[in-house]
Amino acid sequence: MELKATILRYESLPSTNTEAANQARRGAPEGLCIVARVQTRGRGRQGRTWASPPGAGLYFSIVLRPRIEARWWPLLSLLGALASRDALREACALVADIKWPNDLLVEERKIGGVLAEVIETELGRACILGIGLNLRDGALPPEIRATATSVERVSGEAPNTETVLQALVRAIADWYGALHAPAGPERICREWEASSSYAFNRRVRATVGSETIEGLTRGLELDGALRLETEDGRIERIYSADIVSLRGVAG
């Protein structure tokens, strides 16, 4: 299937995801993209804020109305990470790692993230896929410089935001088409596993609400859940959690 994108650009928005959701509820078609030069209340996963200084990053959301079974909708977040990886490689010559479920890392520092939100609209259920990429050093407040990075910081050169945007839109369209093709969910999961150093044999701690689970990563379920093998050999399936890498890798 073909995803046709229409891009609306704003100087400032509270959140591109919020604006995209509002437009989707008013009947916006699939493929509507919202881009802002600055976000005043940018959002990340689990209610966190996303630093969005003027012109320092790509702040982007797209309206999607997938024609796939509900059980595959969590893969849209993985799709967003794959598309972001492709865009950074094409537009910035950077190879990014992916940490489950949706963080883009370079040199173990966060360079981007994905926020997928499902909403109900008059036209049916929709997914708002939000992506933030740190392009310039101005995207990094002092308090996160130890754990985050930017394209400019890594490469020594600030990229052209429009070039990154166009690469991202193309990559989303490609992976969205792949998701709707026969065996699409399997392809998304296998490509994600091949693109992530976190997919297999990484010792991690998963925080799920007030519970913590430690184990070795053992790839993905077809619905996008992360498989963790605990010390007693059980496989835990993680659907929503914060993941922290621990020292030590085993087979």
C-alpha positions in Angstrom: 0.0 0.0 0.0 1.1 3.6 -0.6 1.3 6.2 2.1 0.8 9.7 0.7 2.2 12.4 3.0 1.0 16.0 3.4 3.3 18.2 5.6 2.0 21.1 7.7 4.8 23.3 9.2 4.4 25.4 12.3 6.7 27.8 14.0 5.6 26.8 17.5 3.3 24.2 19.0 2.8 22.8 22.5 3.2 19.3 21.0 3.2 17.9 17.4 1.5 14.8 18.7 -1.3 16.8 20.3 -1.8 18.8 17.1 -1.8 15.7 14.9 -4.3 14.0 17.3 -6.6 17.1 17.2 -6.6 17.1 13.4 -7.1 13.4 13.2 -10.2 13.7 15.4 -11.5 16.4 13.0 -11.1 13.9 10.1 -7.6 14.5 8.9 -6.5 11.8 6.5 -3.8 9.2 6.9 -0.4 10.7 6.0 -0.9 14.1 7.5 2.4 15.2 9.0 2.9 17.9 11.6 6.3 19.6 12.0 7.2 22.4 14.4 10.3 24.4 14.8 9.8 24.4 18.5 7.6 22.6 21.0 6.7 24.3 24.2 5.3 21.1 25.9 7.0 18.3 24.0 6.2 14.8 25.3 8.0 11.5 25.5 7.0 8.1 26.8 5.2 7.7 30.2 4.5 11.4 30.6 8.1 12.6 30.3 9.0 15.9 28.7 11.0 16.1 25.5 13.4 19.1 25.2 12.4 20.9 22.0 14.4 24.2 21.7 13.8 26.3 18.5 15.4 24.8 15.4 17.6 22.3 17.4 15.8 19.2 16.4 13.2 17.6 14.2 9.8 17.5 15.9 7.5 15.5 13.9 4.2 13.6 14.1 2.2 11.7 11.5 -1.4 10.4 11.4 -1.7 6.7 10.5 -4.9 4.7 10.1 -3.5 1.1 9.8 -5.5 -1.6 8.1 -4.0 -4.4 10.2 -5.2 -6.5 13.1 -5.2 -4.8 16.5 -2.6 -7.2 17.9 0.0 -5.7 15.4 -0.5 -2.1 16.3 2.3 -2.1 18.9 4.7 -2.7 16.0 4.1 0.9 14.8 6.5 2.1 17.5 9.1 -0.3 16.2 8.4 0.9 12.7 9.0 4.5 13.8 12.4 3.5 15.3 13.4 1.7 12.0 12.4 4.7 9.9 14.3 7.0 12.2 17.4 4.8 11.9 17.1 4.8 8.1 16.6 8.6 8.0 19.7 9.2 10.1 21.7 6.9 7.9 20.6 8.4 4.6 20.6 12.1 5.6 23.4 12.2 8.2 25.6 9.1 7.5 25.0 8.0 11.1 24.5 4.4 12.2 22.1 4.5 15.2 21.4 1.6 17.6 17.9 1.0 18.8 17.0 0.3 22.4 13.6 -1.3 23.0 11.1 -0.1 22.3 11.8 3.2 20.7 15.1 5.0 21.6 17.7 5.8 19.0 21.2 5.7 20.4 24.6 6.7 19.1 27.6 5.8 21.2 25.1 4.7 23.9 23.6 8.2 24.1 20.1 9.0 23.1 19.8 10.8 19.8 16.1 10.3 19.2 12.8 8.7 20.3 9.4 7.6 19.2 6.0 8.1 20.8 3.1 6.2 19.4 -0.4 7.1 20.7 -3.6 5.4 19.7 -6.8 7.6 19.6 -10.4 7.2 18.6 -11.8 9.5 15.8 -15.0 9.7 13.8 -13.2 7.8 11.0 -12.1 5.1 13.4 -9.1 4.3 15.4 -5.9 6.1 14.5 -2.2 6.1 15.6 -0.3 9.3 16.0 3.4 8.4 15.5 5.6 11.1 17.0 9.4 11.2 16.4 11.9 13.6 17.9 15.5 13.7 16.6 18.3 15.8 18.2 20.0 17.5 15.3 22.0 20.3 16.9 23.7 20.7 20.2 21.0 23.3 21.2 18.7 20.3 21.7 20.6 19.2 24.7 19.9 20.9 28.0 22.9 20.7 30.5 21.1 18.1 32.7 20.9 15.5 29.9 24.2 16.0 28.1 25.7 12.9 29.9 23.0 10.6 28.5 21.9 12.3 25.2 23.6 13.5 22.1 22.9 15.2 18.7 23.9 14.7 15.1 26.0 17.8 15.3 27.8 16.6 18.4 28.6 13.2 16.9 29.5 14.3 13.3 30.8 17.8 13.9 28.3 19.2 11.4 24.7 20.4 11.9 22.4 18.7 9.3 19.8 20.3 7.2 16.4 19.7 8.9 14.5 19.5 5.7 16.8 16.9 4.3 16.3 14.8 7.4 12.5 15.3 7.3 12.2 14.2 3.7 14.3 11.1 4.4 12.1 10.3 7.4 8.9 10.6 5.5 10.2 8.3 2.8 11.4 5.7 5.3 8.0 5.7 7.2 6.2 5.2 3.9 8.5 2.3 3.1 8.1 0.5 6.4 4.4 1.2 6.6 4.0 -0.5 3.3 6.1 -3.4 4.5 3.9 -3.8 7.7 0.8 -4.1 5.5 2.4 -6.7 3.2 2.2 -10.5 3.7 4.4 -11.5 6.6 4.8 -7.8 7.5 4.9 -8.1 11.3 7.6 -10.8 11.0 9.7 -8.6 8.7 9.4 -5.6 11.1 10.4 -7.7 14.1 13.3 -9.4 12.3 14.7 -6.1 10.9 14.4 -4.5 14.3 16.3 -7.4 15.9 19.0 -7.1 13.2 19.3 -3.4 13.9 19.5 -3.5 17.7 22.4 -4.5 20.0 19.7 -4.8 22.6 17.8 -7.6 20.9 19.8 -10.6 22.0 22.1 -11.5 24.9 22.0 -8.1 26.5 21.7 -8.1 30.3 19.0 -5.6 31.2 16.8 -4.4 34.0 13.1 -3.8 33.0 11.0 -1.6 35.3 7.4 -2.4 34.9 5.4 -0.1 37.2 6.8 -0.9 40.7 8.3 -4.3 39.6 11.8 -4.8 38.2 12.8 -7.8 36.1 16.4 -8.6 35.3 17.5 -11.0 32.5 19.0 -11.5 29.1 17.2 -10.3 26.0 16.1 -13.1 23.7 14.6 -11.2 20.8 11.0 -10.1 20.1 7.6 -11.7 20.0 5.8 -11.1 16.8 3.6 -8.5 18.5 6.7 -6.5 19.5 7.0 -7.7 23.1 10.6 -8.0 24.4 11.6 -11.5 25.6 13.7 -11.6 28.7 15.2 -14.8 30.1 15.5 -14.6 33.9 18.1 -16.4 36.0 15.8 -19.3 36.6 15.3 -19.8 32.9 11.8 -18.4 32.6 10.9 -16.2 29.6 9.2 -13.0 30.6 7.4 -11.0 27.9 7.7 -7.3 28.4 5.1 -5.0 26.7 5.8 -1.7 28.4 8.8 -0.8 30.5 11.9 1.2 31.0 15.0 -0.7 30.0 18.4 -0.2 31.5 21.5 -2.1 30.2 23.5 -3.8 32.9 27.1 -4.8 32.8 27.8 -8.2 31.6 26.8 -10.1 28.5 26.2 -13.8 28.4 25.1 -16.4 25.9 
